[in-house]
Amino acid sequence: MNGAEFLLFILMLSVFLGFELINKVPATLHTPLMSGANAISGITVVGAVALAGAGDPTTSKILGAAAVGLAMINVVGGYMVTDRMLGFFKKKEG
């Protein structure tokens, strides 16, 4: 098994495992767990910035910039979901 086949195997295994794990989470825990996971996605931003700055080819810079953009959407969305979820627990004024 060469490097590309191994990476494809890891990708397929992680997709299957992620799908199975998400389906087993009860609905009441899904939002808090996902907002926490999205906050941890900030690590992805660091990796994407490193990818965008590495190498000379234009392709790596384009893929790195796309990774930074998508990871930031994920992080901001996670915080927005968390804020909305916490809003449900605030007492209404008046």
Rosetta blueprint (number, residue, H / E / L):
1 M L
2 N L
3 G H
4 A H
5 E H
6 F H
7 L H
8 L H
9 F H
10 I H
11 L H
12 M H
13 L H
14 S H
15 V H
16 F H
17 L H
18 G H
19 F H
20 E H
21 L H
22 I H
23 N H
24 K H
25 V L
26 P L
27 A H
28 T H
29 L H
30 H H
31 T H
32 P H
33 L H
34 M H
35 S H
36 G H
37 A H
38 N H
39 A H
40 I H
41 S L
42 G H
43 I H
44 T H
45 V H
46 V H
47 G H
48 A H
49 V H
50 A H
51 L H
52 A H
53 G H
54 A L
55 G L
56 D L
57 P L
58 T H
59 T H
60 S H
61 K H
62 I H
63 L H
64 G H
65 A H
66 A H
67 A H
68 V H
69 G H
70 L H
71 A H
72 M H
73 I H
74 N H
75 V H
76 V H
77 G H
78 G H
79 Y H
80 M H
81 V H
82 T H
83 D H
84 R H
85 M H
86 L H
87 G H
88 F L
89 F L
90 K L
91 K L
92 K L
93 E L
94 G L
